[in-house]
Amino acid sequence: MNLEPEVLIVGAGPSGLSAAREMARRGVHDVVVVEREAEAGGIPRFCPHPTFGLAEFWRPLSGPAYAAKLRAAVDPRSVRTATTVTRLGPDLETTISSERGETVLKPKRILLATGIRETPRAARLVSGERPRNILTTGALQRIRAEGRALPFRRPVIVGTELVSFSALLSLREGGASPVAMIEEGSRVTARRPADLFARWAMRTPILFGAAVVRINAAPDDAARLVSVTLSRSDGSQRIVACDAVVFTGRFTPEASLLGGHGELTDPGSRGPAVDQCWRTALPGLYAAGNLLRPVETAGWCAMEGRAAAASMAADIATPPAKDGRRVAVAAKGEIAFTTPSRIAVEDAASGPLRLGVRMTRASRGRFVLSADADDVWRSARMSVLPERRILLSPMLPDLAEIGELQLRFETGEG
């Protein structure tokens, strides 16, 4: 392995593998991909449902088949699995660790594609006993992928994100009959027909306006889970009998490598702040995929990986100015964050900018873009929901004299 590669890609999921493939297509072959798992392919490896591959391979594929196609498109000699990045220095010097020991790499450029992680019970501050069979979707799908039998039959699912319905399918395929899906809000977080799918096709009710506040074990066996206590929006409580709890979603970016580089993190997404060319403020460091925000589909992450690779290849051919100025995009009010959250002035085209937005709550109104407090663009009126991809194409003003762009959401009728 070259210790001073042109490009180091951290993470071999859809974004990282697609970036490596695109690099090779553009003539950049001095690439090293490191992956902490024993096999490349990312989360799709554990998702048996045929919901992958349409964007890239024009036909529906199971997650494992999709991951296999991504792996097959990359030179296996460039991929090092069971390898963890333990340190990222300000000069891009990177320490990796594997069963071979520690190695220090000095890449010229790095693409972070480390993805996301689900929020487990501890981080949700759910009280009660600590019996068996408390898990996340990821743990559930690993059990299924390894061919092991589920050690429970009547679980509850916490959450109604897209991944929650993936958990529902995995449970049904594993012979379990979920008692209920539990949602704190008044509607499912995934797109609306999902609730009909759960109730009619999967015969699983959804309890809205409810949150798990306690997990209960059997009085005579602390290891056996027997129920959960729900707090309802009307102030009441309810006990739901079950033998397992699957916590789903509430994804957060796997951005631990930025622990020593807080200035690179977007406070809204908690992932790296990038410009429209996928660059962070650290020269030579790029980021793409779900690391930027939770959560997008595998196909979307693969697209971002290819786009980031194209940007990196262009920068290799014509290195950008080190002092290139970036204008921040400040998310205001109920806008959680934007992607990108920085605009590289030298790369800002005269046409519209593609801007991804996430909201903190459901609302209806229009987006307004301001430049140093002067409104420069308004969207059409629309209804918006949290955890949904919102794509805007605002026309940018001349950024030469602009200090900051601000994006807000107006709920009035004007």
TAMO-V738939 format. One record per pair of residues at least 4 apart in sequence whose C-alpha atoms are under 6 Angstrom apart, sorted by the first residue. I is the first residue (numbers start at 1). J is the second residue. D is the distance in Angstrom with one decimal. If there is no record, write none. Layout:
I|J|D, I|J|D
//
This chain:
3|105|4.8, 4|105|5.9, 4|106|4.6, 4|107|4.8, 5|30|5.6, 5|31|6.0, 5|107|4.8, 6|30|5.4, 6|107|5.6, 6|108|5.1, 7|31|4.8, 7|107|5.8, 7|109|4.8, 7|110|5.6, 8|31|5.9, 8|32|4.9, 8|33|5.9, 8|107|6.0, 8|110|4.7, 9|33|4.6, 9|110|5.8, 9|111|4.8, 10|33|6.0, 10|34|5.2, 10|112|5.1, 10|113|5.6, 11|16|5.5, 11|34|5.9, 11|35|4.9, 11|113|4.9, 11|114|4.7, 12|16|4.7, 12|17|5.3, 12|35|5.4, 12|40|5.2, 12|41|5.8, 13|17|5.9, 13|41|4.6, 13|42|3.8, 14|18|5.8, 14|298|6.0, 14|302|4.9, 15|289|5.4, 15|301|4.9, 15|302|4.3, 15|305|4.2, 16|113|5.4, 18|302|5.4, 18|305|5.5, 18|306|5.6, 19|305|4.5, 19|306|4.7, 19|309|5.0, 21|74|5.5, 22|306|5.6, 23|28|5.0, 23|309|5.7, 24|28|5.1, 24|29|5.2, 32|78|5.0, 33|78|6.0, 33|79|4.6, 34|79|5.9, 34|80|4.8, 34|81|5.9, 34|83|6.0, 35|81|4.6, 35|83|5.5, 36|81|5.8, 36|82|4.5, 36|83|4.5, 36|84|4.8, 37|81|5.9, 37|82|5.0, 38|81|5.3, 38|82|4.7, 39|81|6.0, 41|45|6.0, 41|67|4.6, 44|63|4.2, 45|63|5.3, 45|64|4.3, 45|67|5.9, 46|141|5.3, 46|142|5.9, 46|145|5.6, 47|63|4.8, 48|62|5.1, 48|63|5.3, 49|62|5.1, 50|60|5.5, 50|61|4.7, 50|62|4.0, 51|60|5.8, 52|60|5.6, 52|61|5.0, 53|57|5.2, 53|59|6.0, 53|60|5.4, 53|61|5.5, 53|66|6.0, 54|58|4.2, 54|59|4.7, 54|60|5.4, 61|65|5.9, 61|66|5.7, 83|97|5.6, 83|98|4.7, 84|96|5.4, 84|97|5.2, 85|95|5.8, 85|96|4.3, 86|95|5.6, 86|96|5.7, 87|94|5.6, 87|95|5.1, 88|94|4.8, 89|93|5.0, 93|105|5.9, 93|106|4.7, 94|104|5.6, 94|105|5.1, 95|103|5.7, 95|104|4.5, 96|102|5.7, 96|103|5.3, 97|101|5.6, 97|102|4.4, 109|284|4.5, 109|285|5.9, 110|285|5.0, 111|286|4.6, 111|287|5.2, 112|287|4.5, 113|288|5.6, 113|289|5.9, 114|254|5.9, 114|291|5.9, 115|254|5.6, 115|290|4.7, 115|291|4.3, 116|252|5.4, 116|253|4.3, 116|254|4.7, 116|290|6.0, 116|291|5.7, 117|251|5.4, 117|252|5.6, 118|249|5.3, 118|250|5.8, 118|251|4.5, 119|250|5.5, 126|213|5.1, 126|214|5.6, 127|214|4.7, 128|214|4.8, 128|215|4.8, 128|216|5.9, 129|215|5.9, 129|216|5.7, 129|217|6.0, 131|222|5.8, 131|223|4.0, 131|224|5.4, 131|225|5.4, 132|223|5.5, 133|244|4.8, 134|244|5.8, 134|245|5.0, 135|139|6.0, 135|246|5.1, 136|246|5.2, 136|247|4.7, 136|248|5.7, 137|167|5.7, 137|248|5.5, 141|145|6.0, 143|148|5.5, 144|148|6.0, 153|176|4.4, 153|177|6.0, 154|177|5.4, 154|178|5.2, 154|179|5.8, 154|242|5.2, 154|243|5.4, 155|178|4.9, 155|179|5.9, 155|242|5.3, 155|243|5.5, 155|244|4.3, 155|245|5.5, 156|178|5.5, 156|179|5.4, 156|180|5.2, 156|181|5.9, 156|245|5.1, 157|181|4.6, 157|246|4.9, 158|181|5.8, 158|182|4.9, 158|247|4.9, 158|248|5.8, 159|164|5.9, 159|182|5.6, 159|183|5.2, 159|248|5.6, 160|164|5.2, 160|188|5.3, 160|189|5.3, 161|189|4.9, 161|190|4.7, 162|190|5.0, 164|248|5.4, 171|176|5.2, 172|176|5.2, 180|204|5.5, 180|205|5.1, 180|206|5.6, 181|206|4.6, 182|206|5.9, 182|207|5.0, 183|208|4.9, 183|210|5.7, 184|208|5.9, 184|209|4.5, 184|210|4.7, 184|211|5.4, 185|208|6.0, 185|209|5.2, 186|208|5.4, 186|209|5.8, 196|200|5.7, 197|201|5.1, 198|202|4.8, 198|204|5.3, 199|203|4.7, 199|204|4.8, 199|205|5.3, 209|232|5.7, 209|233|5.0, 210|230|6.0, 210|231|5.6, 210|232|4.5, 211|230|5.3, 211|231|5.3, 212|229|5.9, 212|230|4.6, 213|229|5.9, 213|230|5.7, 214|228|5.7, 214|229|5.0, 215|228|4.6, 216|226|6.0, 216|227|5.2, 216|228|5.7, 217|222|5.3, 217|224|5.4, 217|225|4.4, 217|226|5.3, 218|222|5.9, 218|224|5.7, 218|226|5.8, 225|243|5.1, 226|241|5.8, 226|242|5.4, 226|243|5.2, 227|240|5.4, 227|241|4.1, 227|242|4.9, 228|239|5.8, 228|240|5.4, 229|238|5.7, 229|239|4.6, 230|237|5.4, 230|238|5.1, 231|237|4.7, 232|236|5.3, 232|237|5.7, 251|294|5.4, 252|294|6.0, 253|271|5.4, 253|291|4.6, 254|291|6.0, 255|271|5.9, 264|272|5.6, 264|273|5.8, 265|270|5.9, 265|271|5.5, 265|272|4.4, 265|273|5.3, 266|270|5.3, 266|271|5.7, 266|272|5.7, 266|273|4.8, 268|336|5.5, 268|337|5.0, 269|293|5.4, 271|291|5.7, 271|292|4.9, 272|292|5.9, 273|280|6.0, 273|341|5.9, 274|278|5.2, 274|279|5.1, 274|280|4.6, 274|340|5.4, 274|342|5.9, 275|279|5.5, 275|340|5.0, 275|342|4.4, 275|343|5.0, 275|344|6.0, 276|340|5.5, 276|343|6.0, 277|311|5.8, 278|286|5.4, 278|287|5.7, 278|308|5.6, 279|286|4.4, 280|285|5.8, 280|286|5.5, 288|304|5.8, 288|305|5.8, 289|301|4.4, 289|304|5.8, 290|294|5.7, 290|295|5.7, 315|319|4.5, 325|345|5.9, 326|342|6.0, 326|343|5.2, 326|344|4.4, 326|345|5.7, 327|342|5.5, 327|343|5.1, 327|404|5.5, 328|342|4.5, 328|404|5.3, 329|341|5.0, 329|342|5.6, 329|405|4.7, 329|406|5.5, 330|406|4.6, 331|335|5.5, 331|337|5.5, 331|407|5.3, 332|407|5.9, 332|408|4.9, 334|359|5.9, 334|360|5.3, 335|359|4.5, 336|358|5.5, 336|359|5.0, 336|360|5.4, 337|358|5.8, 338|356|5.5, 338|357|4.6, 339|355|5.9, 339|356|4.9, 352|393|5.2, 352|394|5.2, 352|395|4.3, 353|393|5.1, 353|394|5.6, 354|392|5.9, 354|393|4.8, 355|391|5.7, 355|392|5.1, 356|390|5.7, 356|391|4.7, 357|390|5.1, 359|386|4.7, 360|386|5.4, 361|386|5.2, 362|384|5.5, 362|385|4.3, 362|386|6.0, 363|383|5.9, 363|384|5.4, 364|382|5.6, 364|383|4.3, 364|411|5.8, 365|381|4.9, 365|382|5.6, 365|410|5.4, 365|411|4.2, 366|379|5.5, 366|380|5.8, 366|381|4.5, 366|409|5.6, 366|410|5.4, 367|378|5.7, 367|379|5.2, 367|408|5.8, 367|409|4.5, 368|377|5.8, 368|378|4.5, 368|407|5.7, 368|408|5.4, 369|375|5.8, 369|376|5.8, 369|377|5.1, 369|406|5.7, 369|407|4.6, 370|374|5.0, 370|375|4.1, 370|376|5.4, 370|405|5.6, 370|406|5.0, 371|405|4.6, 372|404|5.6
//
